[in-house]
Amino acid sequence: MSAQTQTAKQMDILRFATAGSVDDGKSTLIGRLLFDSKSIFEDQLESVERTSADRGEEYTNLALLTDGLRAEREQGITIDVAYRYFATPRRKFIIADTPGHIQYTRNMVTGASTADLAIILVDARKGILEQSRRHAFLTTLLKVPHLVVAVNKMDLVDYDQGVYERIVDEFTAFASKLEVSDLTFIPLSALHGDNVVERSVNMPWFEGPSLLHHLEHVHIASDRNLIDVRFPVQYVIRPHASTDHDLHDYRGYAGQVAGGVLKPGDEVVHLPSGLTTTITHIDGPNGPVEQAHPPMSVTLRLADEIDISRGDMIARPNNRPESAQDIDAMVCWMTPDRRLTPRMRVVLKHTTRTAKAMVKSLNYRLDVNTLHRDEDADGLDVNEIGRIALRVTQPLFVDDYGRNRLTGGFILIDEATNNTVAAGMIIGAR
C-alpha cells in the first residue's frame, strides 16, 4: 500500500450540517466550498454556468451545484437534505445541506442528527432572525458538539466590522440560554469567496481563520464517547466452511462500536444475559485490529460460547447502560399522515434492537421558536417537537442522549406502513 493511500485511509471524516433562513446563502456557500477547493468536475461547472446564463444571471450561480431537485431550482429554495462530499489534503467532509423553512424541521433534524458540526448562516443585513434562533436550538437539542455562526453577505454591508460585532453580541446573548459547548463566528461572503477558503483582504479587522481552515482543524476526536464501552450486535457470523479448518468453528459478532475502546484481552459483559467473557480477537474489514473505537465497524470474537443475537449489547462489567422499558424522550414528529397521540402503538428501533412500544403520555409540546412548553397539547403534528413517555415491550440498553448520541437516539416506525414517523432522543430511563 502506498504512503498516499495509507494517509487517505487514516484521514478522519468531518460531518457538518448547514442551516439558516431562506436566502441566507447556504447553497451558495456549499457551492463556493466545492468550487474553491476544486471538488467539482468541469462538466458540472459548465452545466451551472449554462443554467445561470439561461436564467439571465450576471454571475455563475454556485447554489445550483447543491440545489439538485428541479423544484428547488425553480423556487430558488432548498427543500430536501442534500448530501455532498469533498476532501482536502487534511480531512474528508460530508455536508448535509438542510432546508431553512419551519415546515422542513424534520429534514433539518435528519441532517443534523449525525453531524459533528453545524454552520448557521446569518444574513449580515437582516441579523439574527427567528429562524436563526430555531436552528441554534435544534442543533443544541441534537447535541451537535461544534457550532459555527457564519455571518454571510458581508459584501452587502461594505464589510462593516460594526455590523458583524452587533450580530456576534446578539447571538452570544441568545446562546447563553442554550447548551453550546463550542461556538465560533466567521464573517464571510459566499458569493465572492471572502473568508470561505482563503482569508479575505476586505476584512483585515477579522483575525480568525477562514471557514475551510476552521473545518479542517476543529478537533472532533474527543467528541465521541471513548469511556463507556457500547457494542450493539448487528449480525452473528458463522461461516461453517468445512473446507477451511480456521473458519469451521468461527463465531464472530459484527457491529459498529457505539462507545469506548475495545481491545483483545478485555473483559466484557453480554446483555441481557449478564454473562461475562473476554475478547480474544477483533477483526476489521482488512484483517485483525489492535483496538476498536467509534465509529469503527468490526467483528468481535469471544472466549466463551454465549447465546448472542442481533439486538444484544456488549459492554464493560462495571460500566453498563441502563436496562429500561420506560423511557422519557424528546421526539420530532415526521409524518403528515397521522398525529402522535397518547396511547398510540408504534415500533421502536434503538441501535440494532427493534421492539413494540406504546406512547404512555405527551408531557408537553415545545415551540421551537419561543421555547414555550405547551403542557395542554393533546398531540404532535408533522415537524413538531415534544416530550413523551414510552413503554417498550422488551428492555432496551440505553444511555442519555447527551452522553452517547448512538445509544441515546432512536426512531419510531408506523406498524401498518413501516414508515419512520419520529426521531427521538432519550433524556431519562427506568
Rosetta blueprint (number, residue, H / E / L):
1 M L
2 S L
3 A H
4 Q H
5 T H
6 Q H
7 T H
8 A H
9 K H
10 Q H
11 M L
12 D L
13 I E
14 L E
15 R E
16 F E
17 A E
18 T E
19 A E
20 G E
21 S L
22 V L
23 D L
24 D L
25 G L
26 K H
27 S H
28 T H
29 L H
30 I H
31 G H
32 R H
33 L H
34 L H
35 F H
36 D H
37 S L
38 K L
39 S L
40 I L
41 F L
42 E H
43 D H
44 Q H
45 L H
46 E H
47 S H
48 V H
49 E H
50 R H
51 T H
52 S H
53 A H
54 D H
55 R L
56 G L
57 E L
58 E L
59 Y L
60 T L
61 N L
62 L H
63 A H
64 L H
65 L H
66 T L
67 D L
68 G L
69 L L
70 R H
71 A H
72 E H
73 R H
74 E H
75 Q H
76 G L
77 I L
78 T L
79 I L
80 D L
81 V L
82 A E
83 Y E
84 R E
85 Y E
86 F E
87 A E
88 T L
89 P L
90 R L
91 R L
92 K E
93 F E
94 I E
95 I E
96 A E
97 D E
98 T L
99 P L
100 G L
101 H L
102 I H
103 Q H
104 Y H
105 T H
106 R H
107 N H
108 M H
109 V H
110 T H
111 G H
112 A H
113 S L
114 T L
115 A L
116 D L
117 L E
118 A E
119 I E
120 I E
121 L E
122 V E
123 D E
124 A L
125 R L
126 K L
127 G L
128 I L
129 L L
130 E H
131 Q H
132 S H
133 R H
134 R H
135 H H
136 A H
137 F H
138 L H
139 T H
140 T H
141 L H
142 L L
143 K L
144 V L
145 P L
146 H E
147 L E
148 V E
149 V E
150 A E
151 V E
152 N E
153 K L
154 M H
155 D H
156 L H
157 V H
158 D L
159 Y L
160 D L
161 Q H
162 G H
163 V H
164 Y H
165 E H
166 R H
167 I H
168 V H
169 D H
170 E H
171 F H
172 T H
173 A H
174 F H
175 A H
176 S L
177 K L
178 L L
179 E L
180 V L
181 S L
182 D L
183 L E
184 T E
185 F E
186 I E
187 P E
188 L L
189 S E
190 A L
191 L L
192 H L
193 G L
194 D E
195 N L
196 V L
197 V L
198 E E
199 R L
200 S L
201 V L
202 N L
203 M L
204 P L
205 W L
206 F L
207 E L
208 G L
209 P L
210 S L
211 L H
212 L H
213 H H
214 H H
215 L H
216 E H
217 H H
218 V L
219 H L
220 I L
221 A H
222 S H
223 D H
224 R L
225 N L
226 L L
227 I L
228 D L
229 V L
230 R E
231 F E
232 P E
233 V L
234 Q L
235 Y E
236 V E
237 I E
238 R L
239 P L
240 H L
241 A L
242 S L
243 T L
244 D L
245 H H
246 D H
247 L H
248 H H
249 D L
250 Y L
251 R L
252 G E
253 Y E
254 A E
255 G E
256 Q E
257 V L
258 A L
259 G E
260 G L
261 V L
262 L E
263 K L
264 P L
265 G L
266 D L
267 E E
268 V E
269 V E
270 H E
271 L E
272 P L
273 S L
274 G L
275 L L
276 T E
277 T E
278 T E
279 I E
280 T E
281 H E
282 I E
283 D E
284 G E
285 P L
286 N L
287 G E
288 P E
289 V L
290 E L
291 Q L
292 A E
293 H L
294 P L
295 P L
296 M L
297 S E
298 V E
299 T E
300 L E
301 R E
302 L E
303 A L
304 D L
305 E L
306 I L
307 D L
308 I L
309 S L
310 R L
311 G L
312 D L
313 M E
314 I E
315 A E
316 R E
317 P L
318 N L
319 N E
320 R L
321 P L
322 E E
323 S E
324 A E
325 Q E
326 D E
327 I E
328 D E
329 A E
330 M E
331 V E
332 C E
333 W E
334 M L
335 T L
336 P L
337 D L
338 R L
339 R L
340 L E
341 T L
342 P L
343 R L
344 M L
345 R E
346 V E
347 V E
348 L E
349 K E
350 H E
351 T L
352 T L
353 R E
354 T E
355 A E
356 K E
357 A E
358 M E
359 V E
360 K E
361 S E
362 L E
363 N E
364 Y E
365 R E
366 L E
367 D L
368 V L
369 N L
370 T L
371 L L
372 H L
373 R E
374 D E
375 E L
376 D L
377 A L
378 D L
379 G L
380 L E
381 D L
382 V L
383 N L
384 E L
385 I E
386 G E
387 R E
388 I E
389 A E
390 L E
391 R E
392 V E
393 T E
394 Q E
395 P E
396 L E
397 F E
398 V E
399 D L
400 D L
401 Y L
402 G L
403 R L
404 N L
405 R L
406 L L
407 T L
408 G L
409 G E
410 F E
411 I E
412 L E
413 I E
414 D L
415 E L
416 A L
417 T L
418 N L
419 N L
420 T E
421 V E
422 A E
423 A E
424 G E
425 M E
426 I E
427 I E
428 G E
429 A E
430 R L
